Amino acid sequence: FMRQAYLLYAVLFLFSVPILVALRLWVLKPVRAVARGASEFAEGHLDHRISVRSQDEIGYLAASLNDMAMQLQTSDQTQRNFIANISHDFRSPLTSIRGYLQAMSDGVIPPESQEKYFGIIIGETERLTNLTQSILSLNSLDEARLGLELSDFDIVRLVRSACETFEGVCGKRGISFDLIFAAPQILIKADMGRIQQVLHNLIDNAIKFSYDKGIIRIRVQILGDKASVSVKDFGCGIAKEDLGKIWNRFYKTDTSRGRDKRGTGLGLSITRDILAAHGETIDVTSTPGSGTEFIFRLPLAKAKE
């Protein structure tokens, strides 16, 4: 009887070993992976992924946790991009206001010319007010959620106004504007505040590319039912291998950022997102040593009866 019992115990032991190994591989190991992944997510490591690919309840739980981490990571990145975009938009008008006020304080601008620059400063403060209102009304600058306030306005006047805000910076470096318009007035239908951002970003970028005493050419043409706007500098240009990267957020190189290395690398990314929200694209051509040209189009305003 004891020999039969020992034999039975041995058979049960041999059968139990594979069962225990399978239990460890198929149940305990995935559960521990899920627990370890949950701990990583709790510590803020949202780039961690749980490597469980089974088709049971544990695999479904792991996939759900991975999706949750991905959505949290996307939300966090969107928030960071939003703050960075707003900081970039505020920096340009504040720099202009400070520069003109400092020039007036130092006596560089004569009293008879101060009225003109006071008007520019007032325009920049209005631009800051509009940006503040945009912050309150937008949750993100994501292309799909970018709210637009479409209206009819004169793109020629907007280009002239944008160029005036950079007179101080261009004057120090001897850079001049060459403005070419197909007509004295060209009405388009778009978000005026957003297109003003586009022009400021492109002109600011052109100044950084340009050499001292250079020329920035801005041309507005009428092509069919759209107005074509071109901003071209004759500066250092962009290398071919960097041309496709300039739209990436925070991307900067010595070649693509020109002489100013303090930029955040957001201007061109914001510009593309704004035009995409309008249903339009922006093209760029560049030759190292010869300059860079950006071209975008916007629909003409329909004639009113």
C-alpha positions in Angstrom: 0.0 0.0 0.0 2.8 2.5 0.9 4.6 1.7 -2.4 1.4 2.4 -4.3 0.9 5.6 -2.4 4.5 6.8 -3.1 4.0 6.0 -6.8 0.7 8.0 -6.8 2.5 10.9 -5.1 5.3 10.8 -7.6 2.9 10.8 -10.5 1.0 13.8 -9.0 4.2 15.7 -8.5 5.3 15.2 -12.1 1.9 16.4 -13.3 1.9 19.4 -10.9 5.3 20.8 -12.0 4.1 21.7 -15.5 0.9 23.1 -14.1 2.9 25.3 -11.7 5.2 26.5 -14.5 2.3 27.3 -16.7 0.5 29.1 -13.9 3.6 31.2 -13.3 4.1 32.0 -17.0 0.5 32.6 -18.0 -1.0 34.2 -14.8 1.6 35.4 -12.3 4.0 36.9 -14.7 1.4 39.0 -16.6 -0.2 40.1 -13.3 3.3 41.3 -12.1 3.9 43.1 -15.4 0.6 44.9 -15.0 1.4 45.8 -11.4 4.8 47.0 -12.4 3.3 49.1 -15.2 0.8 50.7 -12.9 3.6 51.7 -10.5 5.5 53.2 -13.4 2.5 55.2 -14.5 1.9 56.4 -10.9 5.5 57.7 -10.8 4.9 59.7 -13.9 6.8 57.5 -16.4 4.0 57.7 -19.1 6.4 56.5 -21.8 6.4 53.0 -20.2 4.4 50.3 -21.9 3.1 47.0 -20.4 4.3 44.1 -22.6 1.3 41.8 -22.2 -0.2 40.5 -25.4 -2.5 37.7 -24.2 -6.1 37.8 -25.4 -7.7 37.2 -21.9 -8.9 39.6 -19.3 -5.3 40.4 -18.1 -4.3 41.3 -21.7 -7.4 43.5 -22.0 -6.4 45.3 -18.7 -2.8 45.8 -19.9 -4.0 47.3 -23.2 -6.4 49.6 -21.4 -3.6 50.8 -19.1 -1.3 51.4 -22.1 -4.0 53.4 -23.9 -4.6 55.5 -20.7 -0.9 56.3 -20.5 -0.7 57.3 -24.1 -3.7 59.6 -23.8 -2.2 61.2 -20.7 1.1 61.6 -22.4 -0.6 63.3 -25.4 -2.6 65.6 -23.2 0.5 66.6 -21.2 2.4 67.3 -24.5 -0.5 69.3 -25.8 -0.5 71.4 -22.7 3.2 72.0 -22.9 2.9 73.0 -26.6 0.1 75.4 -25.8 2.1 77.2 -23.1 5.2 77.4 -25.4 3.1 78.8 -28.3 1.5 81.5 -26.1 5.0 82.4 -24.7 6.3 82.8 -28.3 3.3 84.9 -29.4 3.7 87.3 -26.4 7.5 87.7 -26.8 7.4 89.5 -30.2 5.1 92.4 -29.3 6.7 92.9 -25.9 10.1 93.1 -27.6 8.8 95.8 -30.0 7.2 97.8 -27.2 10.3 97.7 -25.1 12.5 98.6 -28.0 10.5 101.7 -29.0 10.1 102.9 -25.5 13.8 102.5 -24.8 14.6 104.4 -28.0 12.3 107.2 -26.9 13.8 107.3 -23.4 17.3 107.5 -24.8 16.4 110.2 -27.2 17.2 108.2 -30.3 13.7 108.9 -31.7 13.2 112.7 -32.1 10.0 114.2 -30.5 8.5 115.0 -33.9 8.6 111.3 -34.9 7.3 109.9 -31.6 3.7 110.1 -32.6 4.2 107.5 -35.3 5.9 105.1 -32.9 3.3 105.7 -30.2 0.8 104.4 -32.8 2.8 101.3 -33.4 3.1 100.7 -29.6 -0.7 101.1 -29.2 -1.1 98.6 -32.1 1.1 96.1 -30.3 -0.7 96.5 -27.0 -4.0 95.8 -28.9 -2.3 92.7 -30.3 -1.4 91.6 -26.8 -5.0 92.1 -25.7 -6.3 89.9 -28.6 -3.8 87.2 -27.7 -5.0 87.3 -24.1 -8.6 86.9 -25.3 -7.5 84.0 -27.4 -6.0 82.3 -24.4 -9.3 82.6 -22.5 -11.3 81.1 -25.4 -9.0 78.3 -26.6 -8.1 75.1 -24.8 -5.3 74.3 -27.2 -3.7 75.4 -30.4 -4.3 72.0 -31.9 -5.2 72.3 -35.6 -8.5 70.5 -35.2 -9.7 72.7 -32.3 -8.3 76.1 -33.4 -11.2 78.5 -33.3 -11.2 81.0 -36.2 -13.1 84.3 -36.4 -13.4 84.9 -40.2 -13.8 88.4 -41.5 -13.0 90.4 -44.6 -9.9 92.6 -44.4 -7.2 94.2 -46.5 -4.1 92.0 -46.6 -2.1 94.9 -48.1 -2.8 97.1 -45.1 -2.0 94.2 -42.8 1.4 93.6 -44.5 2.3 97.3 -44.2 1.4 97.3 -40.5 3.4 94.2 -39.8 6.5 95.7 -41.5 6.2 98.8 -39.5 6.5 96.9 -36.2 9.9 95.7 -37.3 11.3 99.1 -38.3 13.4 99.4 -35.1 15.1 96.0 -35.5 15.6 96.4 -39.3 17.0 99.9 -38.8 19.8 98.7 -36.5 20.9 96.2 -39.1 20.2 98.3 -42.2 17.6 95.8 -43.5 14.9 97.3 -45.8 11.5 96.0 -47.1 10.6 95.7 -50.8 6.8 95.6 -50.9 5.1 94.6 -54.2 1.3 94.5 -54.4 -0.9 93.6 -57.3 -3.5 96.2 -56.2 -3.7 99.0 -53.7 -6.3 97.0 -51.8 -6.8 93.3 -51.7 -9.6 92.0 -49.6 -9.4 88.4 -48.2 -11.5 86.3 -46.0 -9.6 84.9 -43.0 -9.0 85.3 -39.3 -7.2 88.7 -39.2 -5.5 88.1 -35.8 -4.1 84.7 -36.9 -2.9 85.9 -40.2 -1.2 88.8 -38.4 0.6 86.1 -36.4 1.6 84.4 -39.6 3.1 87.6 -41.1 5.0 88.4 -37.9 6.5 84.9 -37.7 7.6 84.9 -41.3 9.0 88.4 -41.2 10.8 87.7 -37.9 12.2 84.5 -39.5 13.3 86.4 -42.6 15.1 89.0 -40.5 17.0 86.3 -38.7 18.1 84.8 -42.0 19.1 88.1 -43.6 22.5 89.6 -43.7 23.1 93.2 -42.5 21.9 95.8 -45.1 19.9 93.1 -46.8 16.4 93.2 -48.4 13.2 91.4 -47.5 10.8 91.2 -50.4 7.1 90.7 -49.7 4.8 90.2 -52.7 1.0 89.9 -52.7 -0.5 88.6 -56.0 -4.0 87.6 -57.1 -4.1 84.0 -58.4 -7.7 83.1 -59.4 -9.9 83.3 -56.4 -7.0 83.5 -53.9 -4.4 86.0 -52.8 -0.8 84.6 -52.8 1.6 86.1 -50.2 5.3 85.6 -50.6 8.0 86.5 -48.0 11.5 86.2 -49.4 14.9 87.0 -47.9 18.3 87.0 -49.6 20.3 85.7 -46.6 22.1 82.6 -45.6 19.3 80.1 -46.7 18.6 76.7 -45.3 20.5 73.5 -46.1 18.6 70.8 -48.0 18.8 68.3 -45.2 17.3 70.8 -42.7 14.5 72.1 -44.9 12.0 69.3 -43.9 12.7 69.8 -40.2 12.0 73.5 -39.9 8.3 72.8 -39.2 9.1 70.7 -36.2 8.4 72.3 -32.8 11.5 73.5 -31.0 13.8 72.6 -33.9 16.8 74.9 -34.2 20.1 74.7 -36.0 22.7 77.4 -36.6 21.9 77.3 -40.3 18.1 77.4 -40.0 17.9 79.9 -37.2 20.2 82.5 -38.8 22.1 84.9 -36.5 19.6 84.8 -33.6 20.1 81.7 -31.5 17.7 82.7 -28.8 14.5 81.7 -30.6 12.3 78.9 -29.3 11.9 77.2 -32.7 8.1 77.5 -32.6 7.3 80.3 -35.1 7.2 78.2 -38.3 5.3 75.4 -36.5 2.6 77.9 -35.3 2.5 79.4 -38.8 1.8 76.0 -40.4 -0.9 75.2 -37.9 -2.7 78.5 -38.4 -2.8 78.1 -42.2 -3.9 74.4 -41.8 -6.8 75.6 -39.7 -7.7 77.9 -42.7 -7.5 74.9 -45.0 -4.4 76.2 -46.6 -0.7 75.1 -46.9 2.6 76.9 -46.9 5.5 76.2 -49.3 9.1 76.9 -48.8 12.1 77.1 -51.2 15.6 77.8 -50.1 19.1 77.9 -51.6 22.1 78.1 -49.2 23.7 81.5 -49.7 20.9 82.9 -51.8 17.9 83.1 -49.4 14.6 81.5 -48.5 11.1 82.1 -49.7 7.8 81.2 -48.0 4.5 81.3 -50.0 1.0 80.8 -48.7 -2.5 81.5 -50.2 -5.8 82.7 -48.7 -9.2 83.0 -50.3 -10.3 86.4 -51.7 -13.4 88.0 -50.1 -16.5 87.6 -52.2 -17.8 90.9 -53.8 -20.7 92.3 -51.8 -23.8 93.6 -53.6 
